[in-house]
Every structure is written in C-alpha cells, then in structure tokens.
Amino acid sequence: MHLRLRHCLLLLISLPTFAQKVEDNLHFTSSKQQKIAVYKGTIIINGNKTFKFATDDIVYKSKRNRLVEDGGNVFLFLEVNRSPAKNILYVFGINNSVADSLMAAVASDIKDFDHDEILEFGGSELTQAYPSADSMYYVSSKFYEFKKGRIVVDEAYTEKIDRKVNGVYIPNATSNTVIRKPKGRP
C-alpha cells in the first residue's frame, strides 16, 4: 500500500514537469520605462509591433537575452539559434518605441572580458580543420564594446584574442585564410 501511494505521489509531482509549455516570450523594462516584449519572434515596444523575425529561432531561455543601457541609449540583445554554426546575438537599438536592428555578432556573454571596466561581446565562428598538418585556417574573431552610447569594434581585444588563438594577427582576414600553425598548437 505504501509503495503504491509513493508511486502516485511521484507521478503527481512529475506531471507538471511534462506539461510545461515551451517558453516563447520575454519581457523587459528600460530605465526610460519602455515596455519591451518579445513574443513568438516579434518585438513589441509599448504595445507597438516594431520588428518581426522571418523565423522564430530565438533562444528564449538564454541568459544572453537582455537589455543593456549605455550613454542614454537602450540596446536589446537576443540570442538566435544557427545550428550547426554558433548561435548569433542580434542587437537592436530601442528608441521612440521602435526596435532598430543594429548588428549581429557571434553569441557570447556580455561582460568585461579584458578588465577595462567596459562591457564587451563577440567571438569567432567555428572553422574546419585544414588538411595539412603544418597549416590551419586563420580563426578571426570580432569583439565589440560600448562607448558613449554606441557599440564599436574593440580592436585591441580582438587583436589580443586573434594573436592568442592564431599566433598572429591579420586585420580583415577571412575564414578561408590559411596560415602556418603556431608552435605548440596540435
């Protein structure tokens, strides 16, 4: 009898887990009291539908979905699934109840990577292995930071990471640039 009761209790406890619906909405409020919602691929600001994604590939449960305010400007970050490639962050400027698409970057956390007290985000795409043992594809990265209410390329941090990963820095390199493999790299 106790075993049956225990099974029934376990079943009752686990049923809500199976019945959870897929999360398909986000809600934010800016310091300017702008009400921002993202629902089924549509960005809604103060009740106005202002942007619609062609497909709803937003990763709603991502901690990277957030508002960042800098220099009086409001930026909305949404992580979008690009499987099998790395996910991407779409960045929108929020102004006068309009979401203006500003850019897309490789999805990453938004934090002070280089300890200069300025938030950064970005990274590099996945690359395939090069068929020669002594060479590799150059893995270029691109990092951005906030400066006086704008988003700009963080050239210094991008160069630092490219040198660390590739052993060399090549400005404006493409993903099919082949370089000699740095010493100590498998």
Solvent accessible surface area in square Angstrom, and as a share of the most:
residue,aa,sasa,rsa
1,M,184,0.82
2,H,144,0.64
3,L,112,0.55
4,R,180,0.66
5,L,100,0.50
6,R,144,0.53
7,H,106,0.47
8,C,72,0.43
9,L,93,0.46
10,L,105,0.52
11,L,105,0.52
12,L,112,0.56
13,I,126,0.64
14,S,37,0.24
15,L,84,0.42
16,P,82,0.51
17,T,89,0.52
18,F,158,0.66
19,A,83,0.65
20,Q,134,0.60
21,K,156,0.66
22,V,129,0.74
23,E,70,0.31
24,D,26,0.14
25,N,41,0.21
26,L,21,0.10
27,H,136,0.60
28,F,40,0.17
29,T,68,0.39
30,S,3,0.02
31,S,88,0.57
32,K,107,0.46
33,Q,121,0.54
34,Q,18,0.08
35,K,115,0.49
36,I,2,0.01
37,A,18,0.14
38,V,0,0.00
39,Y,101,0.38
40,K,105,0.44
41,G,1,0.01
42,T,14,0.08
43,I,0,0.00
44,I,37,0.19
45,I,0,0.00
46,N,69,0.36
47,G,66,0.63
48,N,80,0.41
49,K,161,0.68
50,T,36,0.21
51,F,65,0.27
52,K,135,0.57
53,F,22,0.09
54,A,112,0.87
55,T,88,0.51
56,D,64,0.33
57,D,65,0.34
58,I,12,0.06
59,V,48,0.28
60,Y,20,0.08
61,K,157,0.66
62,S,20,0.13
63,K,157,0.67
64,R,65,0.24
65,N,12,0.06
66,R,81,0.29
67,L,32,0.16
68,V,10,0.06
69,E,75,0.33
70,D,41,0.21
71,G,62,0.60
72,G,52,0.50
73,N,66,0.34
74,V,2,0.01
75,F,9,0.04
76,L,0,0.00
77,F,0,0.00
78,L,0,0.00
79,E,10,0.04
80,V,14,0.08
81,N,70,0.36
82,R,86,0.32
83,S,87,0.56
84,P,130,0.82
85,A,42,0.33
86,K,72,0.31
87,N,40,0.21
88,I,21,0.11
89,L,0,0.00
90,Y,65,0.25
91,V,0,0.00
92,F,0,0.00
93,G,12,0.11
94,I,5,0.02
95,N,96,0.49
96,N,126,0.64
97,S,28,0.18
98,V,79,0.45
99,A,6,0.04
100,D,81,0.42
101,S,58,0.38
102,L,83,0.41
103,M,40,0.18
104,A,43,0.33
105,A,8,0.06
106,V,22,0.13
107,A,15,0.12
108,S,14,0.09
109,D,41,0.21
110,I,9,0.05
111,K,100,0.42
112,D,39,0.20
113,F,50,0.21
114,D,39,0.20
115,H,158,0.70
116,D,60,0.31
117,E,167,0.75
118,I,49,0.25
119,L,63,0.32
120,E,0,0.00
121,F,0,0.00
122,G,3,0.03
123,G,13,0.13
124,S,24,0.15
125,E,66,0.30
126,L,112,0.56
127,T,55,0.32
128,Q,150,0.67
129,A,98,0.76
130,Y,66,0.25
131,P,124,0.78
132,S,44,0.28
133,A,95,0.74
134,D,76,0.39
135,S,18,0.12
136,M,14,0.06
137,Y,55,0.21
138,Y,0,0.00
139,V,23,0.13
140,S,39,0.25
141,S,12,0.08
142,K,101,0.43
143,F,16,0.07
144,Y,28,0.11
145,E,12,0.06
146,F,9,0.04
147,K,89,0.38
148,K,191,0.81
149,G,2,0.02
150,R,158,0.58
151,I,33,0.17
152,V,39,0.22
153,V,50,0.29
154,D,8,0.04
155,E,107,0.48
156,A,78,0.60
157,Y,23,0.09
158,T,8,0.04
159,E,58,0.26
160,K,120,0.51
161,I,32,0.16
162,D,4,0.02
163,R,120,0.44
164,K,163,0.69
165,V,53,0.30
166,N,2,0.01
167,G,50,0.48
168,V,58,0.33
169,Y,43,0.16
170,I,55,0.28
171,P,80,0.51
172,N,151,0.78
173,A,20,0.16
174,T,82,0.48
175,S,73,0.47
176,N,111,0.57
177,T,39,0.23
178,V,65,0.37
179,I,21,0.10
180,R,181,0.66
181,K,53,0.22
182,P,33,0.21
183,K,202,0.86
184,G,88,0.85
185,R,98,0.36
186,P,148,0.93
